[in-house]
Amino acid sequence: MTIAHHPPEHLLAAFAAGTLDAGEHLLVAVHASGCAGCRRFVRAVEGFGGAAIDSAEPASMSAGAFEAVMASVDGAAAPTAAVPRPVRGDRLKDHLPAILRNYQIGARRWVAPGVSLHPIRLPDGGASRAFLLRSDPGTRMLEHSHTGTELTCVLKGSFSHDGGRFGPGDFDFGDGTVDHQPVVGDGEPCLCVVAMTGELRLNGFLGRLISPFIRL
């Protein structure tokens, strides 16, 4: 698998620092699981962070701080082991990387002709939502932008727009500064994992007409 498109460096750095929300973290993790170059970048950022901590001047603790922390640990409930959730449909599961198989995948929902999604259940509290998006071969999306961000990683098949062709493992980043019109490649469906904040902003008269009926 040859990967040509990668997350922006600021996303990889935030992933290494643990500051992304659950949906963004998932998308970068899926890409990095198949991209050795991005894994090396993340490890390098983690290494810089560790070196900075090692070189920092130690701060004095207030009296009783250690005892207070230990008391809170002793009183906390034991963590519950994560139980992998079944993914509906063996054919879908076959195309998911290992990291996605530990998430609860919802039932299929039609979005538009030839396009459907499966919502992915994320921990509460994040700004983004995540889902699997499946599009039939040759599907041409309406030209659109976003009121927030859209992170996409291709699992199977391909799509193209002005930014190039995106195949398995490729990562696409869109926001309010990007207008694009993805077209799915011929020959096989395209399956992607997507994390979004905000909403689609469809362009043109037809887009504005049907926009109230499309919810991703």
N, C-alpha and C positions, 0 to 999 in steps of 0.2 A: 504494500500500500504506500503510494507516494502522496505525501501531504504538502500542498502548496500554500495554504492559507492558515494563518495562526492567530491566536488572540493578540490584541495590542499589548505591548509590554507593561502598561500600567495595570491591566487586568491580571497578568501573570504575577506582577509584584504584589498586588492586593491579595491574590490567592495565596501566595507564600506567607503573607503577613496575617492571613486569617480574617481579613476585613470584608470579604464579599458576603452578600446574603446567601441564603440556602440555594436559590435557583441559579444565581451566577456561579457560585462555587461548584454546583453540580455540572454545569456546562463546561467550565474550564477543566474540571477533573476528568470528564469524559474525553475531551480532546487530548489532554496530557497523558491519559492512559495508553494512547496509541502513538504519541509523538515524543521520541527520545530527545529531540532538540529542546522542546518546551520543558520537559522534565529536568534537563540539565540547567536551564535558566532558573527554574523554581528553586532547585537545590542551591544554586549560587546565591540567590537572594536570601534564602534561609541561612546560608553560611555567613553572609555579611551581617545579618541580624544577630546571629549568635556571637560574632566577633565584637559587635558594638556593645552587647550586654556584658561580655567578659571584660571589656576595657572601661566600662562605666564605673564611676566612683560609688562605692557602697553607701547606702543611706542608712542612718541609724533608725532603729525600731523603737516605738514607744513602749513603755513598761507594760508588760502583760499582753503584748500583741501576739506572741507565739502561742501562749496558752489559749487566747481567744480563738485563734484559727483552729487549733487542735480540737477545741470544744465543739466548734461548728462542724468539723469533719466527723467527729464521733457521733454527733446527733443527727447527721444526715442519713436519709434512707439509702440503702445499697442500690447502686444503679441496676436497672433492668437490662439484660442482654437484648440487643436488637434481634428481632426475628424477621428473617426475610419474608416479604409478602409475595404471594403468588402473582404472576403476571398472567392476565387473561389471554388465552390463545397461545398454543405452543408455537405456531408459525411466527408470531410477533416476537416471542421470547428468544427464538433462534437468532434474531438479528440484533439483540441488545448486548452491549458490553456488560461485563460482570458487575460493575458498579451500579448499573441501572436495575439489575435484577433484585436488589435489596430494597427497592422502592415499591410502594403500592401504586399500581397503574389502573386508572379508571376505565370505564366502559367507553367504547368507540362512539364518537359523536360527529355527525356530518356538519361541515362548515360551509361548503360550497360544492358545486358539481365537480366530482373527482378529487375532493379534498376532505379529509377527516382527521380528527385528533383523538388522542387518549390523554386525559389529564394525569399529571404525576403529583401525588400527594407529597407536599413538603412540610418541614417543621413550621409551626406558626411563627409569625413575627416578621417575616421578610417582605420586601416590597415587590419582589418578582413572583411570577407564577410560571410553572414549567409544564410542558406537554410534549408528547410525541406527535409529529405531524406527518401524515402520509398523503402523497399526491400521486395521481395517476400519470403514466408516461405522457409527455407532450403537454401537460397542463400549463397554461399561461396565466399567471397571477395578474391581478390588476396592479397598475403602478401605484406605489404607496410610499409613505414615510411613516414616522412614529412620533407620538407625543412623549415617549420615553425611550427605552433601549430595547433592542432585540438581539439576543445571542443565539446563534444557530450552529449546531455541529451535525454534519451529515453522517448517518450510519450506513445507508445503503442507497444506491442510485446516484443521481446528480441533479443539479440545477445550475443555471447560468444567468447572469445579469451583467450590467456594465462593469462590475468589479472582477469579472472572469468566470471561469467554470469551477464549481465546487463539487468534489467527489467525496468518497468515504474518508472520514477523518478530518476533512477541511472545516475551518471555523469561520463564520461570517458574523460581522458586527455591524449593526445598524442603529441609527438614532435619528433625531430630528433634523440633522444636517444631510441625511442621505435619502435620495429618492431612487427607488429601484423597482424593477418589474421582473421577478424571477420567472424563468421558464424551465420546467422539468425536462430532463433529457429523455430521448426516445428509448424504447427497448425494455425498461423496467420501472416500477414505481420508485419514488424517492421517499425515503424514511429519514426524518431528522428529529433530533431532540432540540427543543427551543425553550429559552427562558426570556420572558418579557416583563417590562414595566410599562405602564401607560397603555395606550390603545393604538390600533392602526389608524393612519390618516390617509384615506383613499383619495387619489387625485382624479380630476375630470368629472364631468356631469354624471356618468354612470356610477362612478365611485361614491360620489356624494349621495346618490339616490339609494344605493343599497347598503351604505355604511351602517345605518342603524340595525341591520339584520345580521351583521357579521361580528361575532364576538370570539376572539381567541384567548 
